[in-house]
Structures are given as structure tokens and as C-alpha cells.
Amino acid sequence: MAPRPARQESGAPDGRPTRRGFLRLAASSLLMAGCTRLDESETAQAVLSFFDRWNHQAGLLLDSPYRLARTYPRSAVQPEQMRPNGSVVTPGSQLIQTPEEEWTLTVGEARLEKGRMAQTYWKDEYTLGRLRRMPALEQTVEHVCVEGWSAICHWKGVALAGLLGRRPLRPGSRYVFFLCDDLMRSARGMERYSVTLDLAQALHPQNVLAYDYNGEKLTSEHGAPLRLASPVNVGWKSAKYLRYVWVLNEDMGGFWETQGYPRYYGF
């Protein structure tokens, strides 16, 4: 579930400074004191990118991608605590409306060169009906939001690892990019919500592409017709309104990652 967009350009969705914002302050003291536009310099951007990559790699080393999140009995669900953050409740945001019978999920693998699509290796299309006919994964787990709240939810859907495992992946493919049908406002204007996971994170056995929530068909406020539900990542990584899942050789970042949030934000 995507958090509400930041009201301050350099802040987090809940108003707290991001790690990148903190690093900007540190870099300004150490490298170029007195420069009011430091964060736009090539030197500062290189420093920020270094610490972002370091944080990502350190997180992956300290937290095994195969450690399982705690599961709960089905009776423990907390629907009253699950907030419908994201485009449906954020003024100025938009949702691309597609009739369910026309909706498809595109799953593919491609090679990028400097952020641009250079070659598509394969691409599959899934209707919602086809996904529902596939073996289902059900689990009752905790959804944890960066804003400080959490909710125990029951999800049913298709295991992401199983879907990606239907095709052999190339050795150079290291990231999974999720592109959604909700448009959020950023400093760059309106753009589709997106998230990137490291391939090892994406293949975690508890990541589910969910079409049911708490025993009922997923509703629009919770990301219908399909969303990612990842109990081992912070809530804004569980992208809603999914439309594309691409396995890539380059890290495309995501809506919040490109605004200063760390690429690794697991538990």
C-alpha cells in the first residue's frame, strides 16, 4: 500500500526526514559548507548514491531474504486498522480505470541500457480469471506502514516466486520492477506508482500477488484488481493496482525511492 505523498519536497510521507535528506545535511557540512544548492552538485549526488547503495547491500546482508514473517490465525485479522492510503484518498492523484474483463497483468523480462528498454526477452499476459485458476497462496500476516501503524491481514493470491519461476531467468537479471495503474504527484509531475525489489527479495516465498483480502474480493481502496502483499517489506513496497511486473538487469528505483527513500526497507 502506497503512503500519502510527502507535503514537503525533501520529507518522508509522515513528515519525518528521509535518510537521503539526512545525508544531504551531512554532505553539506563535510564537503561544501556554505553552498545552498549542494544536493544538485555531481559530487553530492555521488555521495548520496554511494550511501544509498551501501544501505541496500548492508540490509540484504543483515536480513536473509528467506527469513519468514510471522503468521497469525485467520481470526486475528484487523480490518479496522488497515488504512486505504494511496491514490484513492490523496487529492490530485488519479487511477487508470480498466474494466475487469479487459484488465491484464503483463509479466516479462527485459534488458535495459541506461534506464531505457533495449531488448525484451519474453512477455506473458495474465487475465484475472487465469490468475484465479492458478494454485493459490493464502496467509495471514502483518502489514506494517512507514507512518507508524500496522494491521493483520489475510491475503489470497498467486505466489510471486511461482509466477516468475514459470520462465528461466537470465543471469544478469537482478531486479523486479512493479508498475501500477495509479498516478501520484511528485516534483516531476504526475507519474505511475512504481516499486523495485532486489530479485532475492522478490523471490521470497511469502510475497503474494493478491486478488482477495480478508476472504473477499479485493476492493479498489485496497488495490483491486491485483496488488503485491509483501509481509517482509514496509507497506509502501506492497504496490497496489498492479499492471506490469518486469525482471530487469538495472535498478529502476520507484516512486518513493527516487524521492529519497532507501531502496532496501525490509524487516
Beta strands, then each sheet from edge to edge (+ up, - down):
strand 1: 94-95
strand 2: 104-113
strand 3: 116-127
strand 4: 137-144
strand 5: 150-159
strand 6: 175-186
strand 7: 189-198
strand 8: 208-213
strand 9: 216-217
strand 10: 227-229
strand 11: 242-248
sheet 1: 1+ 6- 7+
sheet 2: 1+ 6- 11+ 2+ 3-
sheet 3: 4+ 5- 8+ 9-
sheet 4: 4+ 5- 8+ 10-
end
